Amino acid sequence: MMQAVLVPYRKGIYASFPTFVEHKNLLFVYYREGVTNTAYTHGLDGKVLRLKMKISDLEKTIRGEIDVPLWNLLEKRVVFNAENELDSIVSKLDENLFSLCTRNHIHGVLNQCYVSFSDEPEFSEREPVSIKGVSIHAFYGKSFKSSHGYVFPAYGAFEKDGEQRPLLLVTDTKKWDVLSFLPAKNKRNRRLNECSVVHYKNQWHIFIREDEPPYGIWWSVSDDLMNWTEPEKVIDRAHAPMGMVLGDEIIVAFRYLMDDRLHAVGYIYPFCKSRTVHIVDTYRGNMFDGGYCDLGVVNNRVLMVYYLGNEEASPYIKLKVLGVTYQGSIEG
């Protein structure tokens, strides 16, 4: 399994939240870069950046035909630079429509979510997203096209009860509404928020983060994106699920909490009986300083981009080609 650094470690620089798409033989990686500040989770003074490279150069790097660091092959530019950018979720919605979810956030001071649309994965403008009666805390997970419109996984609260919960927001690129939501707390009284949705075997599957110790990932299913089953626990000690359909199975990547100061980026096949955790990489330090990742298939290779923390709270970003040879049985 080939791996390479996309954004190198620099002490005091907080590189995080990478996502990517492929378009016209180019790889576009979006991420957030800030300045380490121990008073703020994920640092401060964040901005959204875009990396771009030729898929052919990536292939040559994978085959060992280019003997330079991968980051030297990337074209880099700043996309948004408000007071403190925090998120950078790029998605392919249609053949010629892409979105980028971003957020300007300082805990207890401001929190505004934005979405950009473009016919190519290059963005220069964005619009704030607002829905009457709903406080949108953050977007998370890849956006997608459905019969209802373009769907954006998120989490937030209805003003009538103030309880944070998973939300599915829908838009025609102009008007926004809530398509559906899951309970603020499930039947075991666990608080759920970040979510990732995939379409698999004619149903919609949602994987959701449990946002309180001991943490974990939960799962629910729907026939229509409107009505969801009671969430069930998939795995303990995990955060930030990112799902993808891979052939005849689902793969879910996440941050895995190994002990107080040792954590990992890993993945599971959730419908395999054993649900073995496949460890991709590990890091030491604060658990929140790493682990968010994105998955995609490029030239028949399964790629993962992710960020890794360290004891200096100066995370950096890597890319890895996964060797996903799976020989178990699939249920469901």
N, C-alpha and C positions, 0 to 999 in steps of 0.2 A: 504493500500500500504506500504510494507516494505521498509525501507531505511537504509543504513549503510554507514559508512565512510570507504573508501578504503585506502586513504592516509591522515593521520591526519593533522590538522592545526599546523604549526610551524612558529613562527614569523621569518620573513626574508627568508623563503623558499618558492619558487614559483612553486607549483605543478599544472600541466595543461595538456590540450590536450589529454585526455584519449580516447582510442578506444579498442575494444575487439573482440575476436573470441572464439568459443568453438571447442575443438578437443579431441577425445578419453576420454570423461567424465572429461575433465579439462577445466577451464576457464583461458584464457590468456588475461591480460590487459596490454596494453602498454601506457606509458605516458611520458611526459617531465617534468623534475625537474630542476629548476635553483635557482639563488639567487636573491632576490628582489633588484632592482636597479632603482630608480625613473627616471634616465636618459634614460632608455631603456624600451619600452613596453615589457611586459612579462619577465622583469628581464634579467639577464646575467648568464654566466657560466653554461649553460644548459647541461644536459645529458639525454639520453633516457634510461628508465628503464622498466623492465618487471615484472609483478606480475603474479603468477600462483597459482591456488587453485583447489581442488577437487569440482566438481559439487555437489557431495553428501554432502560436508560440507556446501556449499552455501544453499542447500535445508534445511538442519538441522537448519541453521541460520534463514532462512525465517520462518520456523515453530516454532522458539523459543526454539529449543532443545539444542542449544549450547550457553552457557552463558559467552562468551568472545567476545571482539571486533573482528569484521571481519578481521581487518588488522593483527591480531595475527595469522590468519590461512593462510596467504599468503607467498609464497616463492618469494623472491625479488632478482633481480640481475641487474647490470648495463649492458646495451647492447652496446651503443655507447657513447663516451665521447670526442668529438672534441672541438673546441674552444667555440662554443655556439650552441648546438643542440636546435632545436626549434619545430620540428614536430614529430609525432609518429602515423602513420595511418596504422593499421594492417587490412588485408583483406583476405578472403578465396576466391581464384580464381577457384579452382577445388577441387576434392575430396582429392587430396594429393598435393596441391600446394597453398602456402600462400605467401603474399607479405607484406613488411613493407616499407612505405615511410618516409624518414627522411630528415632533412635539416639543414645545418650548416649556420647560418645567424648572421651577425652584420650589422645593418642598415648603409648603405652608405659605407661599407667596404667589405663585402663578402656575397655571397648568392649562395650556391651550393646544388642542390637537388640530393638525392640518392634513389635507390630502392634496397631492398634485396629480394631474392626469396629463398624458402625452402620448403621441403616436409612436414615439421611440423612447427607450429608457434613459432619456436625458431630460432634466427638469430645471426650470428656472423660476416658475411661479407656483403659488399654492394658495388655497383658500381655507379659512378656518371652518371646522365642522361643528355645527350646533343643531340640536334637536330640542324643541320645547319640552320642558319637564324632565330632561335627561342630563345628568352630569357625566360626560365622557371622560373617564380617567386616562385611558390609553388605548391605542390599537395594539394588537399582537396577533401573529399568525398571518399567513399569506391570504390575500384577497382573491376572489374568483368570480366567474360569471355563472349565473343561474337563471332559471325561468322567472325568478322574481326581480332580477336586476343584478347589479354588481354587489356582491356581499363582502363585508369587511368585519372580520372577527375583532372584538374589542371587549373592554370591561368598563363598568361604570355603575352609576346608581340612579334610580328614579327619585326625583325630589320628594315624592310623597312618603317614601320610607327611608331614604338615605342609605340603603343597604347595597354594598358593592356586590356585583354579580357579573357572570359572563353575558355578553350581548352580541347579537348579530345585527349589524347595521346594513341597510340596503340603500342604493342610490342609482339614479340614472346619469350620474356625474354632475347633476345640478341640485336636485332636491334629495334630502336625507330623511330616513325614518328608521325606526326599530322594526326589524323583521321578526325577531323572536328573542327570547332570553331564557336562561336557566335560573333555578332558584338561587337566592342570595346565599342560602346555606342548604346543604343536602340533608337527607334524613338522619345522617350521623352528626349533624350540626357542624360540619366542616365548611369553612369559607373558601369559595372558589373564585378564580378571576381569569388569568391568561388562558387563551384557548386557540387551538389549531383544528381546522376542519378539512376533511378529505371525503371524496366520493368513491365508494368502494362497494362492489356487488349490489348496485342499484339502491344503496342507502347512503345517507350522510352520517359520518362518524366525527364526533368532536372529542378532543383530548384536552383536559383542563388541569391547570395547576391548582393545587391546594395551598392556600396562602397563609398557613400557620403551622407551627411544629406539630407533628414530626414531618410535615410536608408530604408531597406525593402527587401522582397524576391520576385523574379520574376520567371516565369514559361514558359517553352517552350516544344514542343513535336515533336517527329520525328518517322518515320516509319523504318528508317534504320541506325540511329546514324550519318548520313551524312548531311542530310538536315533538318533544324530546322525552326519551325514557329517563327514569330515575338514574342519576350517575352512579357508576360502580367504580371501585378502586382498581387501578391497574398495577401500580408499583409504588412502594414507599420511598422516602428520602430522595425525591426528585423534584425538579423545577423546570419551567420553561419548555413545555412540549412543542415540538415541531414535527408534524406528520407529513407523510408522502406515500402515495400508492406506488409500489414497485412490483410490476408484473402482476402476480396473483396474490400479493400480500401487502400489508401496510408496514412501513417502518416508521418508528417514532424516535426522534433524537431528543436529548434533554441534558440538563445539568444534573449530575448524580452526586449526592452528598455522602461521602465515604466516612469521614470522621470530622472532628471539630475544625481542623485546619487542612485537611486533604480532600480534594474534590475532583470530579472528572467530567469530561464530555463523553456521553455514551449513547447507545441506542438499543431498542428492543424490537422484536416482532410481537405486538401485543396479543395476537390470536394464537401464538404458539403456547402450548401448555406450560412449558418451563419458564417462559418469559425471561430467558437469560439476558443479563446486561452485558453488552459488548462494549468494552472500554476503548475509546478512541485516543484519549489523551488525559493527562492529570495535571493538577496545579495545586500549589499551596497558598494559604492566605485566606482572606475573607471569601466566603462562598459566593457572595454577590459580585465579586470581581472577575467573573468568568462564566462560561458555560452556555450562554445563548448562542444558537447556531442556526444554520439554514441548510437545506438539502435540495439537490436537483440533479437531473441527468443531463450530461453534456457529452455528445459523441459516444453514447452508450456507456459512459462511465458515471458512477454515482459520486458526486462531489459533496463535500461538507465544508462550509466555512464556519469558523467559530472564534471566540476570543478566550484567552487564557490569562488568569490572574497570577499573582506572585506576592511575596511578602512585602514588596515595595508599593503595592497597590498601583502598579503601572502596567496594566494588561496590554497584550498585543494580539494580532490577528493572524490566524493560520488557515490554510486550505489543505484538505486531505482527500485523496481518492480512496473510497471505501472498497474493500474486497468483500462484497456482500453475497457470499455463497451460502445459501440457506437450504438446509436439508430436512427441516422438521415438517410436521404436519400443520395444516391451517384449519382452524375451527371457524365456523360461522360463514 
